[in-house]
Amino acid sequence: MPVKNRFAETHAQITAWRRHLHSIPELQFDLPKTTAFVEEKLRSFGVDDITTGIGQSGIVAVIHGKSDSRGRVVGLRADMDALPIHEATGLAYASQHPGKMHACGHDGHTAMLLGAAQYLAETRNFDGTAVLIFQPAEEGGGGGREMCRDGLMDRWGIQEVYGMHNMPGIKTGEFAIRPGALLASADEFEITVTGKGGHAAAPHDAIDPNLAAAHVLIALQSIASRVVDPLQQVVVSVCALHSATEAHNVIPQTTVMRGTVRALEGGVRALVQDKITQIATATAQAHGCTAQIAYQVGYPVTVNTLENTGFAADAAKAVAGHVLRDIPPIMAAEDFAFMLEERPGAYIMVGNGDGATVHHPEYQFDDDAIPAGCSWYAEMVERRMPAL
């Protein structure tokens, strides 16, 4: 693998950073130990500017190239937060914070961008400005959106932006990408079905919201199979179903279901939202109940700009010798989408080998991916802003 020699030399050091971050996982915007570590490393590298507290707890670091001319401005992003999962890896550097775990590899992303920052501050073999974005709250908090709301793109004059995520199932250190919609939007819904509670031995004197909710759940599956164009991709999943009682002999007054909607196109996303309301309301009514729907629009579709996808893929090929350029879309979501709504850019996957998938208590980031990830970040800067 033709990674940059500097990252072969610093591989052990960056691995140590990654494992330290793994041991201190923190959630969403509450990242005091993580951000203190990142800031301390950035200062030790001699970057030109560090700003903290962007999007509540994000960090932005600036590195200027050799030329006095500021030239192009390229943003590189890594996410820092962990998940509310109890770790089950048994690793020597496993989470020291019970119920919290870096089960998505954000510790690896942060360490790789720190490695790239160290290299770029040392070499400055580019003509322009590299803006390094360390983002909080990717896991449900919308930290990317909050950093953009704090003026990330305009304040630092970012012209194009790139991000990376590890991907189990792809050979460690290889890359995969596609132009257009790479990752789905992610919305959430909660449906409260209200009937009439009563004794389980006398269902005729009650109106059973459990029965109505069961029919709603089944009817929602018709959205993907009978409402949306079969050539479009959509997922409607009911993931939780709770009644207002735990008793074995009580028909509850209410039943609540919660779920998620994933889509790869804005029109489909809006259609599904409308249909959930229609189906839940009418189905509940047909069973003598009412349905109240709360729908929360979440992360948008992650859309890679065609030209910038080519830049990212070319850099990946230079690092790994091979890149998958047109992988199928993935129905997971990513709040880097908010940054891509403001600037052209691309999001790429780096292989994490075989093993548990992300968001699993036995997931492990493969440290052998570090030289490739660091090299890709650095290669993007040097290719997009070549030294004069």
C-alpha atoms as one frame of an Amber mdcrd trajectory, in Angstrom:
protein
   0.000   0.000   0.000   1.706   3.247  -1.111   0.793   5.277   1.972   2.901
   8.299   2.799   6.112   7.247   4.535   5.500   9.670   7.392   2.376   7.750
   8.418   4.225   4.463   8.413   6.662   6.102  10.835   3.955   7.576  13.079
   1.546   4.636  12.877   2.274   3.433  16.412   1.936   6.937  17.811  -1.420
   7.564  16.120  -2.610   4.125  17.214  -1.838   5.098  20.807  -3.907   8.271
  20.378  -6.771   6.249  18.956  -6.711   3.746  21.802  -6.646   6.506  24.393
  -9.701   8.097  22.773 -11.351   4.695  22.699 -10.937   4.363  26.450 -12.697
   7.687  27.207 -15.866   7.641  25.038 -18.223  10.586  25.446 -21.650  11.273
  23.984 -23.035  13.869  21.595 -21.976  17.415  22.596 -20.617  16.509  26.051
 -16.997  15.786  25.091 -14.704  17.494  27.628 -11.982  14.816  27.747 -12.075
  14.183  24.011 -11.891  17.829  22.983  -9.162  18.565  25.541  -7.062  15.771
  24.042  -7.666  16.930  20.463  -6.883  20.561  21.291  -3.694  19.631  23.150
  -2.428  17.594  20.198  -3.262  20.299  17.671  -1.369  22.902  19.715   1.640
  20.618  19.957   1.676  20.294  16.150   1.932  24.058  15.666  -1.179  24.574
  13.581  -1.852  28.209  12.718  -5.170  28.679  14.499  -7.506  26.732  16.776
 -11.093  27.707  17.563 -13.152  25.746  20.068 -16.865  25.756  20.892 -18.125
  25.725  17.300 -21.459  23.897  17.228 -21.260  23.826  21.054 -18.152  21.637
  21.350 -16.602  21.362  17.883 -13.014  22.320  17.125 -11.736  24.012  13.959
  -7.994  24.066  13.232  -6.350  25.986  10.379  -3.093  25.131   8.616  -1.739
  27.435   5.910   0.412  26.179   3.061   3.856  27.425   2.091   2.723  30.265
  -0.146   1.690  33.650   1.190  -1.337  33.372  -1.061  -4.270  31.829   0.788
  -5.511  30.189  -2.436  -8.165  27.478  -2.204  -9.647  26.501   1.164 -10.368
  22.806   1.718 -12.210  21.411   4.723 -11.540  17.963   6.214 -13.957  16.586
   8.794 -13.848  13.885  11.488 -16.506  13.086  14.102 -15.604  12.662  17.783
 -18.597  11.277  19.714 -19.352   7.741  20.891 -22.532   5.700  21.418 -24.592
   4.731  24.506 -23.542   1.071  24.229 -21.921  -1.156  26.849 -18.660  -2.403
  25.355 -18.169  -6.179  25.048 -14.785  -6.391  23.292 -12.621  -7.289  26.289
  -9.855  -5.062  24.946  -7.120  -3.847  27.286  -8.032  -0.268  26.303 -11.799
  -0.784  26.430 -14.159   1.942  27.577 -13.591   3.287  31.063 -17.030   4.888
  30.968 -19.742   2.259  31.608 -22.564   2.336  29.082 -20.536   4.342  26.573
 -18.470   2.976  23.704 -16.759   4.032  20.503 -18.782   1.476  18.567 -18.711
   3.381  15.279 -15.012   4.142  14.948 -15.164   7.869  15.537 -12.076   7.477
  17.716 -10.326   6.186  14.587 -11.603   9.050  12.449 -10.417  11.622  14.993
  -7.002   9.980  15.358  -6.515   9.813  11.588  -7.357  13.483  11.134  -4.969
  14.334  13.982  -2.287  12.320  12.193  -2.956  14.243   9.006  -2.856  17.535
  10.941   0.581  16.682  12.337   1.897  15.852   8.868   0.375  18.914   7.170
   1.721  21.259   9.865   5.193  19.734   9.447   5.382  19.669   5.644   3.018
  22.415   4.438   3.521  21.036   0.943   0.462  22.780  -0.465  -0.647  26.208
  -1.624  -3.833  27.170   0.180  -5.536  26.622   3.507  -6.531  23.349   5.142
  -9.397  23.654   7.633  -9.637  20.645   9.946 -13.086  20.094  11.433 -13.488
  17.991  14.583 -17.239  17.578  14.961 -19.351  16.596  17.978 -22.696  14.822
  18.081 -22.852  12.897  14.842 -24.766  10.128  16.600 -28.196  11.709  16.614
 -27.335  15.181  17.837 -26.810  16.872  14.505 -23.428  18.342  15.373 -22.670
  18.930  11.695 -25.809  21.028  11.398 -24.894  22.982  14.528 -21.380  23.730
  13.288 -22.826  24.990  10.005 -25.315  27.155  11.917 -22.342  28.649  13.767
 -20.978  29.836  10.428 -18.434  27.094   9.782 -18.339  27.429   6.003 -18.453
  31.219   5.704 -16.314  32.062   8.739 -13.397  29.992   7.465 -14.113  30.504
   3.772 -14.345  26.771   3.089 -14.847  26.111  -0.628 -15.092  22.317  -0.622
 -15.350  19.753   2.156 -14.499  16.065   2.562 -15.203  13.393   5.152 -14.428
   9.735   5.733 -15.935   6.792   7.622 -14.642   3.309   8.270 -16.603   0.433
   6.709 -16.522  -3.147   7.987 -16.808  -5.663   5.179 -14.276  -3.929   2.932
 -10.622  -4.938   3.044  -8.710  -2.835   5.558  -7.206   0.260   3.963  -9.161
   0.057   0.697 -11.653   2.766  -0.264 -15.202   2.877  -1.603 -17.332   5.773
  -2.836 -20.102   6.714  -5.228 -21.286   9.994  -6.773 -24.735  11.277  -5.870
 -26.720   9.820  -2.994 -24.358   7.713  -0.898 -26.243   7.613   2.411 -29.939
   7.949   3.199 -31.916  10.572   5.034 -33.048   9.617   8.535 -36.363  10.740
  10.015 -38.135   9.547  13.167 -41.792   9.065  13.968 -43.883   8.336  17.029
 -47.481   7.151  16.687 -49.742   7.135  19.734 -52.841   4.996  19.270 -55.597
   5.714  21.774 -58.529   3.406  22.426 -60.528   2.568  25.528 -58.962   0.599
  28.323 -60.685  -2.296  30.024 -60.531  -5.802  31.390 -58.904  -8.394  29.157
 -61.807 -10.771  29.871 -64.288  -8.290  28.420 -62.704  -6.960  25.199 -66.135
  -6.039  23.843 -66.406  -3.374  26.530 -63.060  -1.888  25.549 -61.435  -0.592
  22.351 -58.081  -2.310  22.048 -55.272   0.036  20.919 -52.865  -2.909  20.727
 -54.908  -4.514  17.974 -55.185  -1.203  16.116 -51.445  -0.569  16.517 -50.653
  -4.027  15.154 -52.689  -3.286  12.042 -50.991   0.119  11.708 -47.576  -1.550
  11.916 -48.445  -4.011   9.176 -50.097  -1.356   7.009 -46.980   0.832   7.176
 -45.077  -1.879   5.329 -47.262  -1.232   2.286 -45.497   2.113   1.826 -42.328
   0.493   0.503 -44.121  -2.290  -1.362 -47.123  -0.463  -2.829 -46.725   3.326
  -2.543 -43.131   4.125  -3.493 -41.769   3.440  -6.984 -40.037   0.032  -6.737
 -36.954   1.567  -8.372 -36.671   3.977  -5.438 -35.208   2.821  -2.132 -36.979
   3.434   1.148 -37.058   1.833   4.585 -39.927   2.216   7.075 -39.122   0.440
  10.345 -41.165   0.327  13.534 -38.525  -0.368  16.164 -40.404   0.013  19.435
 -43.955  -0.841  20.538 -45.122  -0.078  24.079 -48.498  -0.295  25.789 -49.601
   1.825  28.717 -49.767  -1.262  30.927 -47.554  -4.225  31.744 -50.372  -6.298
  33.224 -51.389  -9.558  31.564 -55.105  -8.937  32.082 -55.546  -5.255  31.208
 -56.377  -3.790  27.803 -54.461  -0.494  27.786 -55.776   2.933  26.958 -52.859
   3.792  24.675 -50.135   2.099  22.657 -47.079   3.943  21.342 -44.894   2.905
  18.424 -41.633   4.514  17.375 -39.623   4.067  14.234 -37.478   5.489  11.488
 -37.776   6.338   7.793 -34.810   6.171   5.405 -34.864   7.438   1.818 -32.406
   8.440  -0.893 -34.455  11.167  -2.580 -36.234  14.208  -1.152 -39.523  13.639
  -2.968 -39.759  10.078  -1.674 -38.933  11.284   1.815 -41.858  13.758   1.753
 -44.222  11.175   0.252 -43.486   8.679   3.010 -44.096  11.275   5.715 -47.542
  12.033   4.265 -48.422   8.363   3.882 -47.479   7.487   7.448 -49.939  10.089
   8.698 -52.689   8.930   6.334 -52.253   5.219   7.013 -51.918   5.512  10.781
 -54.925   7.827  11.101 -57.243   5.809   8.859 -56.205   2.387  10.177 -56.633
   3.418  13.795 -60.010   4.945  12.987 -61.143   1.745  11.301 -60.578  -0.017
  14.628 -62.389   2.625  16.666 -59.211   4.335  17.846 -57.420   7.604  17.183
 -53.815   8.067  16.132 -51.581  11.018  16.947 -48.441  11.244  14.821 -45.280
  13.117  15.765 -42.805  13.216  12.870 -39.274  14.565  13.247 -37.271  15.384
  10.131 -33.670  14.413  10.770 -30.507  14.098   8.709 -30.802  14.771   4.967
 -29.513  12.528   2.196 -25.709  12.522   1.953 -25.092  13.581  -1.646 -21.588
  13.495  -3.104 -20.899  16.112  -5.771 -19.900  14.419  -9.017 -16.667  16.335
  -9.624 -15.525  16.167  -5.998 -16.262  12.452  -5.868 -13.737  12.080  -8.661
 -11.156  14.071  -6.697 -11.718  11.918  -3.612 -11.563   8.667  -5.584  -8.359
   9.695  -7.346  -6.716  10.481  -4.011  -7.858   7.119  -2.662  -6.420   5.319
  -5.671  -3.097   7.098  -5.150  -3.049   5.825  -1.564  -4.416   2.294  -1.950
  -3.807   1.534  -5.617  -7.470   0.644  -6.060 -10.834   2.199  -5.224 -14.440
   1.042  -5.594 -15.959   4.017  -7.419 -19.644   3.112  -7.643 -20.737   1.151
  -4.584 -24.485   0.764  -3.940 -26.096   3.411  -1.728 -26.232   2.667   1.997
 -29.444   3.191   3.971 -27.617   4.403   7.079 -27.454   8.183   7.592 -24.725
  10.709   8.330 -24.898  14.340   9.396 -21.954  15.238   7.186 -24.893  15.674
   4.791 -25.485  19.123   6.307 -21.983  20.208   5.276 -22.491  18.851   1.766
 -25.693  20.892   1.519 -23.597  24.042   2.016 -20.497  23.202  -0.028 -19.495
  20.769  -2.785 -17.526  17.805  -1.560 -17.565  14.077  -0.990 -17.764  11.412
   1.681 -15.700   8.246   1.305 -15.521   4.863   3.052 -12.252   3.269   4.185
 -12.203  -0.477   4.711 -12.180  -1.853   8.252 -11.888  -5.534   7.344 -14.031
  -8.365   8.663 -15.589  -8.397  12.103 -18.550  -6.928  13.926 -20.415  -4.138
  12.203 -20.634  -0.602  13.539 -23.030   0.032  16.468 -22.343  -3.465  17.819
 -20.927  -3.981  21.347 -18.132  -6.157  19.905 -17.148  -3.741  17.113 -13.426
  -3.001  16.839 -11.716  -0.351  14.752  -8.800  -1.848  12.796  -5.701   0.219
  13.541  -4.094  -1.072  10.346  -6.428   1.335   8.501  -4.745   4.352  10.099
  -1.916   4.921   7.573  -4.384   4.755   4.668  -6.866   7.123   6.322  -4.213
   9.655   7.289  -2.703   9.468   3.805  -6.079  10.089   2.161  -6.758  13.195
   4.256  -3.300  14.568   3.454  -3.519  13.571  -0.200  -6.788  15.494  -0.580
  -5.075  18.672   0.629  -1.967  18.253  -1.510  -3.921  17.317  -4.632  -6.550
  20.024  -4.358  -3.986  22.687  -3.458  -0.701  21.672  -5.098   2.369  23.602
  -4.033   3.565  26.223  -6.496
